[in-house]
Amino acid sequence: MRADKDKITKLLKTARGQLDGILKMVEDDRYCMDISQQLMAVEAILNKANKEILTAHLKGCVVAATTDAEKEEKVDELVAMLGKILK
C-alpha cells in the first residue's frame, strides 16, 4: 500500500501556503501569539501528512515484506523514525 499521493500533496501544499502566510506575518511584525498559533497549525498539518506516510509504510512495506529478516528491517526503520518523532 502506498500513501495517498493526492492527499499528501494537498496537505503539503496547504502547509507551504500557511508558511508563506507566517513569513508575511513576521515581516509585518504581527502579534507573537498569532504567529505561534499559525506555526502550530502548520505543525499539525505536517504531522498529519507524516502519519499518512508512516501508516502506508506499516500497512504496505511491512506487511508486504516476504521474509522475517525483511519484516524486521522494515519494523526497525519504523521504530527508528518514531524515536525521532517522539524525542
Buried (B, 14 or more C-beta within 10 A) or exposed (E): EEBBEEEBEEBEEBBEEBBEBBEEBEEEEEEEEEBEEBBEBBEEBBEBBBEBBBEBBBEBBBEEBEEEEEBEBBBEEBEEBEEEEEE
